[in-house]
């Protein structure tokens, strides 16, 4: 089997009825092989082979090319699929090479006949892996994201359960409605977007597209979104020493801006953002709101906590290293 094979002829595409009709023309109607082959458009050699089968008294059962023989049974392949998915879910996914080696080891363990190339190379062939993935649509070759050990270990039933216990206590104490629950987070945006694919001359070494600059700078955007879908105008933090009002001239309506040499969120800037949130949400001690946020160091400043407490902002942080799963 060839991975990129495309059928070039119609050999092996004839049905049993077509083959039987052509054989009857030769045996019953006394037509010549050449004449019957031309009339039914069946290759001469193919028709000759089936005529010999009829004359020898053998039934015409198998038509066309036989399918490639599978090494493993359907149940064995399902078990292998489950193992691959389980390994991926616990952050120890198998590479294509690992899967091929595992297939050869399983075949040896259960004494399954395999091609000689498997034994020589100590692994299954690339063609087998391609066919295996096609037979199991849940599988695909993916590029994994780097995940720290702390992130992988912190997301566990104990930590997550403790977070939801605290969330339940806060909701029971303050009786928050959906319009009172907010989630805030920072994200990075670049000043130069990646150009989209274009159609150009084949063979050209370099194809360009006009952008403001070739290499952009990263800008931090801090936003707060309500559980009912409304949002507070975002805050943009620019990698500059001093902030100028024209930085946000064409930004979202109502947004605010700030500057920081690193372009990241700081404790002082997050206090400004909380003030911005209070201004738009109009919360008070008598009508508080719940603000969900992660455990970034800039979110744990005492002046910011005091301001939030005085203005009716109840802060609840996610479990460390778990915001990728717990964040609404």
N, C-alpha and C positions, 0 to 999 in steps of 0.2 A: 504494500500500500504506500502511495506517495502522498505527502501532505497537501500538495498543490495540484493534484491530478485533476484534469478536466476531461470528461468523455469526448472523444473525437469521432466515434462511429456509433452506429446503432446496433452493433453486435451484442447479442445477449438480451435485447429488448423485446423480442417477439414473445407472444403469449402461447399457451399450450394449444389453444384453438387454431391459431395460425400455423403452428408446426404440424398439428394433426391433419389439417386441410391440405397442406403441401404434401405430406406423406401419402395421403389418400389419392392425390393426383398421380403420383408415381406408381403406387401398387395397384389401385383399383382401376384408374382410368388409363393406365399404361402410358403415361406421359414420360418423356425423358427427364432426367434430373435437371438438365440445363433449362429445359422449357418450364418446368415447374418452379425452378428457382427464380427465373426471370418474371414469371407471372405473379408469384407471391412475394417477391423482393426479399427472399431469404437467401443468405450466402450459400453458394454451391456446396462448399465443404460441410457446412452446418446441416444442410438438408440431407447430404449423403450419410452423415453419421446417424441421423435419426431414422433414415430408411433402413440402414443396417440393423438398428435396434429392433424395428418392427419385424424384419425378416427373421431375426433370431428369436422372436417370441418374447422379447423383453418389453415391459411397459414404458411408455414415455411419461415419466413423472417429473424429473428435475429439468427445469427449463432455465436457460440463462446461466450467468456466472454465479458460483456459490459465494456466499458472504464470507468475509474474513472471520476466522475462528477466534472467539474471545478466549483470553487466558483464564479469567476469573468468571465465576457464575454471577448472576444478578445480585444474589444475596451477599456474596463476598465483596462485590463492588460497593454495595450500599454500606457495608460495615467500614470499608476503607474511606468512603465519603464522610461518614459520621466522625471517624477519627481525625480526618483532615480539618473538618469544621471545628471540632472541639479544640484542637491544637491552636487554631487561629483565634478562637474566642478567649483563650487564656494567654494571649500575647506571645505564643511560641509557635507561630505558623511555620509550615514546611515549605521550603523552596521547591521549584520543579525538580531539581536534582535530588532533593531529599525524598520526594514522592516516588521517583523512579527507583531509587535504591530500596525504599520500603517495599515496593511492589515485588522486586526480585527476592528480597528476604522472605516475604510472605509466601511466594511461590515455592521457594526451597523448603520452608517450614511445613507446608501442607502437601509437598511432593506433587506439585502441579507441573505438567510439561510446559516448557517455555522455549522460545526460539534460541538457537545457539548463541546469537549475539548477546542475549541477556546474560548468559553464563560467562562469556568472554569479557564483557564490560563491567560485570558486577552490578548492573542496573537495567531497568526496562528501557525500551527504545523511546525516542522522541515521538514517533508515530503513535505508539500506544498511549502516551500521555495526552496527546492531542485528541485522540478518539475518546479517551476516558473523560476528558473535560466536556466534550460535545455530548456525551451520553448523560452527563450530570450537569444540567444548566445552573445549579446553585453554585458551582465552582467557577472561578476565573482567576487568572494571574493578576494580582494587584500589587501595587507598591505600598508597603505599610508606612504609617507615620511613626516617627520616633516617639516612644512612650517611656517616660521615666519610671524607674522602679517605685518611687514614692507614689506616683499617680496610679500605677497598677495595683499597689498594695492597699492604698487608703480606701478605695471603693470596695467596701465589704459590708455585710449585713449589719455589723455592730455600729459602725460609723454612720451609715445611712439611716439606720433605725433611730439613733440618737438625734439626728437632724430633724426627722419627721416628728419625733416626740416634742422637741422644742417648737417646731412650727405649729403643732396642734395646740400647745399651751398658749402661744401668742394669739392664735386665732380665737381661742376660747376666751381669753382675757379681754381682748379689745373688740371682739365681734366685727372684724374687718369684712367689708363687702369686696366684691371683685374690683370695683372702682378705686378701692383704697390700697390695693396691692401693686407694688412697683418693683421692677427688676432693673438694675443698672449694671453696665459693664463697659469696658474699653475695648476698642479694636483699632487696628492699624490700617490706614489707607495710604496709597502712594500718589504722589503728584503727577506721575506719568503712568498711564494705563498701558497694558500690553496690547500692541496692535493685533487686530483680528487677521485671520488667514485671508489671503488674496490670491487671485489667479494671475500668474505671470509667465514669462517665457521659460520653457523647460530647458534646463542646462545652465541657466544663469547662476553664477557663483554667489551673488549677493542681491537681495531684493529688499528695498527699504520702504518705510512709511513715515510720514512727517509726524513728529510729536513735539511737545514744547521743549523737552530736553531728552538726551539719550538715557540718562540715569536719573530717576526721580528720588525724592526724599520721603521719608515715612512721617506721616502726621497721625497723631493719636486722636481718635474720636470717642468721646464719652457720651453715652446716651442712656435714658431711662424710659422704659416702656411699661404701660399699665396692663393689667390682666384683661381689660376690656378692649385693648387695642390702641388706645390713645398714647401719645408720647410727649415728652418734654423736648423742646428744641435742643439739639446737641451742643456739646462744648468741643471746640477744636483746639488742640495744643500743637503749636508749630515749633520746629527745631530752630529757634532763634533766641537771642539773648533778650531782645526787647520786642514787645508786641505792638503792632500798628493796626489801626482800625481797618485799613483797606485790605488786610489779610482775609477778612470774612465778608468783604463787600458783596460777593456773589454767592455767599453760602446760604444754607437753609434759613427761612424767615424766623427771626427770633433767636438765632444761635448766638453764642458768645465765644470769644476766643481768648487764648492765653499763649505765652511763649515760655519755653524752657530749653536750655542748650541741648539737652538730650532728646527733647521731643516726647518725653514720657510723662505720665501722671506723677505728681508729687503730693505730699500732704497738704501743702498750702493751696494748691490748685484744686484738690478734691473738696476742700472746704468751700472754695468759690462755687464749685459745681453744686454742692448741697444747698447753698444759698440760692442758687439759680433754680433748683428743684422746688424749694419752699416757696419761692416767688410765684411759680406757675401753678403748683398744686394747691397752694393756699391752705396748708394744713396748720393746725394749732394743737395745743394740749387737749382741748375739748374734742377735737376732731382729728385724731392722729392718722397717719398712714404707715404702711409697712413697706420697708425698702430692703429688698434682697440683694446681696452683693457677695463678692468673693473675699478671700483673706489676703489680698494684696496689702503690703506694708503701708501704702499711702492711704488705705481705708481705715487705719487704726490709730489715728491721731487724736489726742485728748481734746484739743480745742474743737475739732470737728464733732466729736462725740457729745461734748457739752452743748454745742449749737443745735445738734439734731434733737437732743433731749428737751431743750427749752422750746423747740418749735414743733413738737409733736411728730418727729420722725423716728419710728421704731426700727432699729437696724437688726437684721438677722443674717449672719454670714453662713455660707455653705461650709461643708466639711472640707478641710484642706486637701487640695489635689483632686477634688471631686466635682468641680464646677462644670466640667465637660459633660457630666451625666445628670447633675442635679439642677442645672440652670434652666429655668422655664423657657 
